[in-house]
Structure formats: structure tokens, C-alpha cells
Amino acid sequence: MGPRSANPGRAIVVFLALMVTSLAALLLLGPIHQDQSYHYFADERSFFGVQNFWNVVSNLPFIAVGAVGLRQFHRDPAVFVIFLGIFLTGIGSSYYHWDPNDRTLFWDRLPMTLCLWRSSRSSSGSASTQDLEPHCSGR
């Protein structure tokens, strides 16, 4: 007896059912609270009126690299999204470190999802080889 043939329609239905069930379970859980000690840093010094100065300033390289990447790769959507994520991570992380609390932590974490989403699509084979080849081969 040979292996069963894959039924793409059934796989989609199973995936959608799992997704709806997961979302319903998340709604029943309620918020997951962040431990408030997370917002205390080893270096909380202020310079030039900026709280946590070194934590804020340490994000400038992300902004710079992101800006250069956006300018360099503005015609390549896959790479553009990664550099957009890096640029926005620098801004969001600076904002969070300037005033660390649960509200600003959202803006620290959100832009990172762009980079993670794009890199996971690239590594899972979702991106075409044609999209990735020029960047991987050094051309």
C-alpha cells in the first residue's frame, strides 16, 4: 500500500481551524503582564537631559545602518523590509529606553517583527531563490 496523496484543501482547513482555536484561546487568557523589574537598567545615568542616555544612544547605529540599507536597496522589496525593520527598531528602541514602561516596550518590540518575519520567510523557502541569490552570492 503506497503513501497517501496529500490533500491541499484538507491541510488548509486544518490550518485555519488550528489558527481560529489558537486565537480563541489567546482571547480567553487575557493579558500577559511584563515583570516591572524588566524596565530597570544597570546604567540609568542621564546626560543632556536624556534619561538612560547610553541605552538610548546605543540605538543610533541601528538607525544609521537601517537608513543606509533603505537607500541602497530601495528597489529590492525583500531586503528593503529587513532594513526598514532595522531602522524602525533603532527608533522604537530609543523611544522605549528614553521612557521604559509597558506602553513604550510595545514600540521597542514591534519593529523587530519585520526583520524576524522577513528572515523567516527567506529561510523557510518562501522567498524565491531569484530574490535572494544576488545578495548571497556577493554580486
Buried (B, 14 or more C-beta within 10 A) or exposed (E): EEEEEEEEEEEEEEEEEEEEEEEEEEEEEEEEEEEEEEBEEEEEEEEEEBBBBBBBBBBEEBBEBBBEBBEEBEEBEBBBBBBBBBBBBBBBBBBBBBEBEEEBBEBBEEBBEBBEEBBEBBEEEEBEEEBBEEBEEEE
